[in-house]
Amino acid sequence: MNKLALVFTLFLSIIFVSNSSAQKDPKAKTVLDAMSQKFQSMNGFTAEFDFVFQDEIGASDRQSGEIAVKGEQYRLKLPEQEIFNDGKTVWTYIQSDGYKEVTINDVSQMEGELTPSNIYRMYESGFDYKLVGEKQYQGKSVQVVELIATSSNSPFESVKLMIDKISKDLLGWEMYDGQGGMFSYTFKNLKQNANLPATYFAFDAKKYPGIEVIDLR
């Protein structure tokens, strides 16, 4: 499984290395609350995204994909993989060199993991956070908020969120693993209030003749 698929399939445990210097900054909370409220007010969204992984020696891997999110539902399209989540079931579909496979899990099996839906509220428990400052990002003024968890059981030590200062949209984020590795995600062409039916987030195996089904529920 490639690095992007690994991060988005597991969506990273929301437990990062503790940092006693980062308390719950009230200025950061104001920004985070506004971002979360903006997401909750939308009737879903679609976007393209770029993913970059850079390791400790500076080597990088870049990929692009598409994402759709509506409430607790999401659908993630990658070059050789697609992830569907209808709020109850998660399907991970892989197609490569003529081989087709789908792995099925209950959403409950993914509890405690970071997803495209819960990233907007993950700061609400288990995290310290601080407002790092402002900068230009994708040609827009963003407020940068750093999240640092209060536990030490995860390979990721911090997350930086890039939040549009005016619209309060989350435009991207960076994750640091504490070993010199960095995962970054950047949204492009974000379209709000996308009219997406519930069926868009569910995988229909009947449409893929000959597919191997691995049901882990």
C-alpha positions as CSV (number, residue, x, y, z in Angstrom):
1,M,0.0,0.0,0.0
2,N,1.5,3.4,-0.9
3,K,2.1,6.1,1.7
4,L,-0.9,8.2,0.7
5,A,-3.2,5.2,0.9
6,L,-1.7,4.2,4.3
7,V,-2.3,7.6,5.7
8,F,-5.8,8.0,4.4
9,T,-6.9,4.5,5.0
10,L,-5.7,4.5,8.6
11,F,-6.1,8.2,8.8
12,L,-3.6,8.3,11.5
13,S,-4.4,7.7,15.1
14,I,-5.3,10.9,16.8
15,I,-2.7,10.6,19.4
16,F,0.5,12.6,19.1
17,V,3.6,13.0,21.2
18,S,3.0,15.3,24.1
19,N,4.5,18.8,24.3
20,S,4.1,20.5,27.7
21,S,4.8,24.0,26.2
22,A,1.7,24.0,24.0
23,Q,-1.4,24.7,26.2
24,K,-4.9,25.3,24.9
25,D,-4.4,28.8,23.4
26,P,-7.7,30.7,23.4
27,K,-6.8,32.5,20.2
28,A,-6.2,29.2,18.5
29,K,-9.5,27.8,19.8
30,T,-11.4,30.8,18.3
31,V,-9.9,30.0,14.9
32,L,-10.5,26.2,15.3
33,D,-14.1,26.7,16.4
34,A,-14.8,29.0,13.4
35,M,-13.3,26.3,11.0
36,S,-15.4,23.6,12.6
37,Q,-18.6,25.6,12.5
38,K,-18.0,26.5,8.8
39,F,-17.6,22.8,8.0
40,Q,-20.8,21.8,9.9
41,S,-22.8,24.6,8.1
42,M,-21.9,23.1,4.7
43,N,-24.0,20.5,2.9
44,G,-20.8,18.7,1.9
45,F,-18.0,19.6,-0.3
46,T,-15.8,18.3,-3.1
47,A,-12.2,19.1,-3.8
48,E,-9.0,18.0,-5.5
49,F,-5.9,17.6,-3.4
50,D,-2.2,17.2,-3.6
51,F,-0.3,14.9,-1.3
52,V,3.4,15.1,-0.6
53,F,5.5,12.9,1.6
54,Q,9.0,14.0,2.4
55,D,11.4,11.8,4.4
56,E,14.2,12.7,6.7
57,I,16.8,12.9,3.9
58,G,14.6,15.2,1.8
59,A,13.4,12.6,-0.8
60,S,9.7,13.2,-1.6
61,D,6.7,11.4,-3.1
62,R,3.9,13.4,-4.7
63,Q,0.4,12.3,-5.7
64,S,-2.9,13.9,-6.5
65,G,-6.5,12.8,-5.9
66,E,-10.1,13.8,-5.4
67,I,-12.2,13.9,-2.2
68,A,-15.9,14.4,-1.4
69,V,-17.2,14.8,2.2
70,K,-20.7,15.1,3.6
71,G,-21.2,14.9,7.3
72,E,-19.7,11.6,8.4
73,Q,-19.5,10.3,4.9
74,Y,-16.6,10.6,2.5
75,R,-15.2,9.3,-0.7
76,L,-11.5,9.4,-1.6
77,K,-10.1,8.8,-5.1
78,L,-6.5,7.9,-5.6
79,P,-4.7,6.7,-8.7
80,E,-5.1,3.0,-7.9
81,Q,-7.3,3.1,-4.9
82,E,-10.7,4.4,-3.8
83,I,-12.1,4.6,-0.3
84,F,-15.9,4.8,0.4
85,N,-17.4,5.6,3.8
86,D,-21.2,5.9,4.1
87,G,-21.1,6.5,7.8
88,K,-21.6,2.8,8.7
89,T,-19.3,0.9,6.4
90,V,-15.8,1.5,4.9
91,W,-14.9,0.0,1.5
92,T,-11.3,0.1,0.3
93,Y,-11.2,-0.6,-3.4
94,I,-7.9,-1.4,-5.2
95,Q,-7.4,-1.8,-8.9
96,S,-4.0,-2.5,-10.4
97,D,-2.8,-4.3,-13.5
98,G,-6.3,-5.8,-14.1
99,Y,-6.6,-7.0,-10.5
100,K,-9.6,-5.8,-8.5
101,E,-10.1,-6.1,-4.7
102,V,-12.3,-4.5,-2.1
103,T,-11.8,-4.8,1.6
104,I,-14.9,-4.1,3.8
105,N,-14.8,-2.8,7.5
106,D,-17.3,-1.5,9.9
107,V,-16.8,2.2,10.7
108,S,-16.6,1.1,14.4
109,Q,-13.4,-0.7,13.5
110,M,-11.9,2.7,12.5
111,E,-12.7,4.5,15.8
112,G,-9.9,6.8,17.1
113,E,-8.5,7.4,13.6
114,L,-8.3,10.6,11.7
115,T,-10.7,10.9,8.7
116,P,-11.6,13.6,6.2
117,S,-14.7,14.1,8.3
118,N,-13.4,14.3,11.9
119,I,-10.3,16.4,11.1
120,Y,-12.5,19.4,11.5
121,R,-13.2,18.6,15.2
122,M,-10.3,16.4,16.3
123,Y,-8.9,19.3,18.4
124,E,-11.9,19.1,20.8
125,S,-10.3,16.4,23.0
126,G,-6.8,15.0,23.6
127,F,-5.0,18.0,22.1
128,D,-3.1,21.1,23.1
129,Y,-3.0,23.8,20.4
130,K,-1.5,27.1,19.7
131,L,-1.9,29.8,17.1
132,V,1.5,29.9,15.3
133,G,0.8,32.9,13.2
134,E,-0.3,34.0,9.7
135,K,1.2,33.4,6.2
136,Q,0.4,33.3,2.5
137,Y,-0.8,29.9,1.3
138,Q,-2.3,29.3,-2.1
139,G,-2.3,33.0,-2.6
140,K,-4.5,33.5,0.5
141,S,-3.9,34.8,4.0
142,V,-4.2,31.8,6.4
143,Q,-3.9,31.4,10.1
144,V,-1.7,28.5,11.1
145,V,-2.7,26.4,14.1
146,E,-0.5,23.7,15.5
147,L,-2.1,20.7,17.3
148,I,0.0,18.7,19.7
149,A,-1.6,15.7,21.5
150,T,-1.3,14.9,25.2
151,S,-0.3,11.2,24.7
152,S,2.9,9.6,23.4
153,N,1.6,6.5,21.6
154,S,1.6,7.7,18.0
155,P,4.2,8.0,15.2
156,F,3.0,11.6,14.5
157,E,4.1,14.3,16.8
158,S,2.3,17.4,15.5
159,V,-0.2,18.7,12.9
160,K,-0.4,22.2,11.4
161,L,-3.7,23.3,10.0
162,M,-3.8,26.1,7.4
163,I,-7.2,27.9,7.8
164,D,-8.3,30.7,5.5
165,K,-8.4,33.9,7.6
166,I,-11.5,35.2,5.8
167,S,-13.6,32.2,4.8
168,K,-12.5,29.9,7.7
169,D,-12.1,27.0,5.2
170,L,-9.4,24.4,5.9
171,L,-7.1,24.7,2.9
172,G,-4.5,22.2,3.9
173,W,-2.5,20.5,6.7
174,E,0.9,19.1,7.5
175,M,1.7,16.1,9.7
176,Y,5.1,15.5,11.3
177,D,6.2,12.1,12.4
178,G,9.0,13.1,14.7
179,Q,11.5,11.2,12.6
180,G,12.1,13.8,10.0
181,G,9.1,12.8,7.9
182,M,6.4,15.2,6.8
183,F,3.0,14.5,5.2
184,S,1.3,17.5,3.6
185,Y,-2.2,17.8,2.0
186,T,-3.4,20.8,0.0
187,F,-7.0,21.3,-1.2
188,K,-7.6,22.8,-4.6
189,N,-10.9,23.7,-6.4
190,L,-12.9,23.4,-3.2
191,K,-16.6,23.4,-4.0
192,Q,-19.1,23.8,-1.1
193,N,-22.6,22.4,-0.7
194,A,-22.1,19.7,-3.3
195,N,-25.3,17.9,-4.1
196,L,-24.1,14.4,-3.4
197,P,-26.6,11.5,-2.8
198,A,-26.0,8.9,-0.1
199,T,-25.3,6.3,-2.8
200,Y,-22.2,8.2,-3.9
201,F,-20.5,7.2,-0.7
202,A,-21.4,3.5,-0.9
203,F,-19.5,0.8,-2.9
204,D,-21.6,-1.4,-5.1
205,A,-19.6,-4.7,-5.9
206,K,-22.2,-5.6,-8.5
207,K,-20.7,-2.9,-10.8
208,Y,-17.3,-4.7,-10.7
209,P,-17.6,-8.2,-12.1
210,G,-14.8,-10.6,-11.0
211,I,-13.8,-8.4,-8.0
212,E,-12.4,-10.2,-4.9
213,V,-14.3,-9.2,-1.8
214,I,-12.5,-9.4,1.6
215,D,-15.2,-8.8,4.3
216,L,-13.5,-8.1,7.7
217,R,-16.7,-7.1,9.5
